[in-house]
Amino acid sequence: MVHLVLCFSVWTIIFTSLFWRSLAVVKQAVQHLQRLHQIPCDKCIYFTGDYRLKCTVNPTVAMSEKAIGCRDFLRDNQRSMCNGCQNQCSNTKKIPKYSRLKAQFINFFK
């Protein structure tokens, strides 16, 4: 009976420590992801989007944690204009009517 209680307590300690350790790892991962989401490079005017040359001004620190406080950051209004379509963009432009050629092309495939 003593061995059963001892075995149960050892397994309880092991599983409890694994549980707490896994919670610590998840918390650390969330903090790291929050830090990575602060990198402003994809909203910058100098960001090229090419993996060979990510930034034309600071190519060595682009898309890394060192770029969080970048002094050369300039917001690219064309990339950030329709993120949510709130006050920044006005999609009130009407879709242009099809020209006669486009209408004939569309009607041909109906």
N, C-alpha and C positions, 0 to 999 in steps of 0.2 A: 504493500500500500504506500509506503514511503517513496518507493521508486516511481510509482505512478504520479504522485504529487510533484516530485522533483522533475520528472520528465515534462509534465504539463507546464510547470513554471518556466523551465528552460525554453520550451517552444513558445510560450507566451512572450517572453523577453525577446526572443529572436524575431518573431513576427511584428511585435510592437516597434522594435528598432528599425526593421525594414520599412514599415509603414511611415514612420517619422522621417526616415532618410529619403524616401520617395517623395514625400511632401516637400522637403527642402529642395530637392532637385527640380520639382515642378515650379516652385516659387522662384528659383534662380533662373530657370528657362524663361519664365514670364517676364522677369526684370530685364533679361538680355534682349528679348524680342521688343519690349517697349523702348529700349535704348536704340535698337536698330531701326525702329520706325521713325526716329528723329532725324535720320539722314535725309537731307533735303535735295540731294543731287538730281533725282528724277524730275523735280519741279524747276530746275535751274535752266537758264537760257543757254549756258555753255555745255550742257549735257548732250552728248551726241547719240547715245543709245547703242553705240557700236562697242562690242566687247574689246576691241583692240585699242581704241582711244575713247574712253568714257567721258573725259572732260578735256576741253581744249586749253583751259587755264591751269588746272592742277590735276594732271593725269595720274600722279602717284597716290593721291589721297582720295580720289573719286570713289564713291560707293563704299567707303570704309567709315569706321567710327571717328577717324580723324577729321572727316569732312563735316561733322556736326556744327562746328563753329566757323565755317568757311567765310572768310572776309570777302571773297569774290562772288558770293551768291547773289544772283539776280533772278527774280521770279519770272518764269516764262508764262506770260498771260495767255498765250494760245493753248498751252497744255492744261492750264488750270482753270480755263474759262467755263467749262461745262461739267465741273465736278458737283453734281447735285442740282444744277440749273436753278439756283436760288436768285440772287440779285445780280450776279455777275454777268449772266448771259440772258439775252432776250431772243427766244426762238419764235419771234412773231413773224418772221419772214414766211411768206407764202411759198409753197412749192411751185416753181414755175410750170406753166402749162406745157404739155408736150408739143413739140413742133409737128408739123404735118408728116414729116418723114418718120419720126419716132412713133407716132400714132399708127401709121401704116405698118410699120415693123411689128408693133405689138399686136395689131389686128390680124396680121398674117399668121401668127402662131396660136391664135385662139381657136 
